[in-house]
Amino acid sequence: MKRILKIGIIANITAFVAVMLFSCANPDAVIQAIGSDDTLSGIIADSVVFYRSDSGVINLELHTPRMVRMDTEDDIMEFPLGFDVYMFDKGQKTTELHADYGKSYGKSLLIEAVGNVMVKNFGSEETMFSDKLFWYQEQKMIYTRSRVKIVTPDKQIEADSLVAREDFSEYTMYSGSALLDVDEED
């Protein structure tokens, strides 16, 4: 009886060790599959503050409550809850861009801003309002074919479209009208 018990215990231990050795999959293959481009389609980040600098001097600051980065050929980042971008020149804030929604096409350096779009130039005290705007970062230009309004301390200009420098220091408006403050002489 002792011999049968001893053989049974040895057989159970052998079976247990065999099951443990042969039941494990290759963990490297599993880890590589989890980290591959096919399984990770994007990243979501909340309360994002992003800085871009040149030689240690900040030239752009972006704030967004939510950023969604999609791993696509165009390297798309989406700002579904809106964003605020501040542009700087030599450490001084020059321009603010705000929108309720945004999409950045990383490879082409294009940003699309939609909904309550506002561009403010702090130096000239000019503010532009529109429903949609495209910002071509490489050319440092902004463009819209949507109705646009520019408000300054002494005038208000409305037009059907606009092309401007990104810091809003120069702009061209098309099919527009203006309200101007005029000093009347007696």
Number of C-alpha atoms within 10 A of each C-alpha: 6 7 8 9 10 10 12 12 12 12 12 11 12 12 12 11 11 11 11 10 10 8 8 8 9 8 9 9 9 10 10 11 13 12 10 10 12 9 10 12 11 13 11 12 12 11 10 12 14 11 13 12 12 8 6 7 13 18 19 19 17 17 18 21 15 17 23 16 18 16 15 13 9 13 14 19 21 20 23 16 14 22 24 20 18 20 20 17 13 9 12 11 17 19 24 22 22 22 25 19 20 25 21 20 17 15 10 13 15 19 20 20 26 19 16 15 22 23 24 22 20 16 12 13 11 19 20 20 21 24 17 22 28 19 22 18 15 9 11 13 18 22 20 20 17 15 17 23 21 19 17 15 11 10 13 17 16 21 18 16 19 23 19 17 17 22 23 23 14 10 14 11 20 14 10 14 13 13 11 12 10 8 6 5 4 3
